[in-house]
Amino acid sequence: MISHALTIIINELNKHLNDVYGVTDTARLGNISDIFATGSGGGSVSRDFLYLSAVNLKEEKTLKNVPNYVRNDVTLKASFENPPVFINFLVLMTATHTDYTNALSVLSRAIRFFQFKNLFTEDNVDPASITTSRVPINPLDQLETFKLIFEIYSPTLEEVNHLWGTLGGKQYPFVLYVMRMLDLKFRFVEREEPLIQEIVRNIHHKPAVS
């Protein structure tokens, strides 16, 4: 589901860059640390692309207290299941272009795209973005419904230093976004119970024993 969410975002970003600027296959999903695997710029990651990498995740604790059942008014039953885990991802977008000017141009175009469109749902994205380009084969790994919110994250210089030190290389032009509210849930129902449809109020008291 994580890869499917980021694939949808990349497809939407690439569609925008193609429609507006006439460039194709600009953004890709990949681990940016691989570019330093065998030395500066000589790793397994190809250059001249904008890479999206998930570098951290955090649970959204404000949504932990949700009901453990789902009411179905059609079947008049309640399905009991564990609530989903809501995750916020820190997504690193890195422009790896050998030409520094091109890297800054691509990065600024991406930032303007997410300024223009920062909310992604199954209703406001191109249907092709959900079904094409490295979509997980197993249906259990695919998103059915989603609401992904992108917010820019401004790290301190110390955080930047730790980030690129962890990734094992020199700094490239980059921007960090928080991708909010990816809900992870296994499709499993523990049990179903009928809904309460009627409350009996005719209560009879036994006469007091003298």
N, C-alpha and C positions, 0 to 999 in steps of 0.2 A: 504493500500500500504506500509506503514511503516513496519508492521508486516511481510508482504510478503518479503520485501527486506531483513530484518534481518533473516527470515527463510531460504532464499536462501543462505545467507552467512554461517549460522550455518550448513546447509546440506553440503555445500562444505568443511567446516572445519572438520566436522565429517568424511566425506569420506576420506579426506587426512589422518587424524589420524588413521583411520581404515586400510587404504591401507599401510601406512608406519610403524605404530607402533603396529598394531593389537589390538587397543582398540576401543570400540564401545560406542556410546551415551555419549560422553564426554562433548560437548557443548550444552547449552540450552538457551532459551530465557526466561528471568524472571526479575522481579524487585528485585534487590539485597537488598533493604531496608526491604523486607519482612522477611529476615532471622533474623532480630532483633526485629520482631514484639512482641514476648513474652519473650524477654530476649536473652542473648548472645547465638546464635546458636540454639535457640529453636523455631524459627519462622516457617512459612509455607513453606519455601524453603528447599528442601533436600540438604544435604551437599555432598561433593565429586564430584562436577561438576564445569565446567567453565561456568559462567553465563554472557550473554550479555545483557546489560541494556542501553537504550537510556536515557542519563542524561541531555542533552541539545540540542537545535536546533537553527540554525541561517540561515536566508535567504541569498542566494548568490546574492548580489546586482549587481555584475558585469554583470549578465545575465538578468537584468530587461528590458533593452531596446531591446526587440526582436519584430519582426513584429506580428501584431494581425490577420494575415491571413495565410492560407496555400494554395499554388498553386498546382492544380491538372492538369497536362498536358494531362491526358487521357480523362477526362470529359470536359476539357477546362473551368474549373470554379475555382473560388477562394472562399475558405471557411473562413468566418470571425468568430474568436473565441478569447477569452481572452488567453494570453500566460500563460504557466504553471508557477507555483511557484517552484523555485529551492531551495532545502533545504540541508544544511549541518548538519549532526547529530554528536554529541559527544557520542561515544559508549564506555561504560565502560565494560571491560572484567575482571571478578573477579574469581580467583581460590579459591573455598571455602573448599578445601579438609582439613580434620582433620589432615592429615599428611602433615607437612609443606614442606617436601622434595618433595612429590608428587605434591603439589600445584605449587612449583617453576618449576618442570619439565613440567607440563601441560602448564603453562604460557609461558615458553620458546619455547615449540613446536608451540604454537599458533603464537607467534611473528615471528618465522621462516617461518611459513606458509604465513603470510601476507607480509613478505619480499620477498618470492618466487612468490607470486601472490597477487598483490594489485589492480588489475583491473578486474571487473566482469561485463560481458555483457551476453545477452541471447545467444550469439554465442560461448562463451568460458567456459560455465559452463555445468555440466552434466544435461541433460534434466530432470532427476529424481529430481534434487535439486529444480527445479521450481514447480514441481507438487506434491511432497510428503511431509509428516510430517507437519501437522498443517497449511496447506495452506488455506488462507481465502476462505470460501465457495462462497460468493457473487463474481461474476466475476468483479464487479465494484471495488472491493478491491484488485484485482490482477494486477500485473505488466505485461504488454505486451512486452514492450521494456524497457531496463534499461542500465545505465552505472554507476556503483558504484565504486568509487575510495577510497581506504583506505590509510590514512596517519597517522603515529603515532603522538601523541600529548604529549608533555612533560610539565606537569604542574609544577608550583613552589611549594615549601613546604607550602606556604600560601594557594594556591589553593587546594592542597591536603587536608589540614586541614578543609577548608570550605566544600569540597566535602563530606568527610566522616562524618563531623559534620551534614550536611544536611541529609545524609542517615541514621543517627541515630545509628551508631555503631562504633566498632573498625575497624581498617584498616586490609584488607586482601591483599594478593599479587594480584596486578592488573596492567593493562595497559590501557591507553586511546587511542582511535583512532578517527580520524575525518572521517566519511563516507560521502564523497562528492558526490554529485550532484544527489540527488533523486528528480525527477520532479513530482510534484503533480498537477494533472489536472483532472477536471471533463469532461467526454466525452459529450460535448454539443456544437453544432454548432449554432451560432446565425442566420446566413443567408449565402446564396451562391449567388455569382454574376458571370456572364460570363466574361472570360478574354478578354482583348482587343486584337484582332487578326489582325486588319488592321488600318492603319492611312491614312486618306485621305489628300493628299497634293495639290489637284487641287483647289486652292483658287482663286476665281474670284472677282476682285474689281469693284465696280460700278464706272462708269465714273463720274468725278467731275462735279458738277453742276455749270454752268457758271453764 
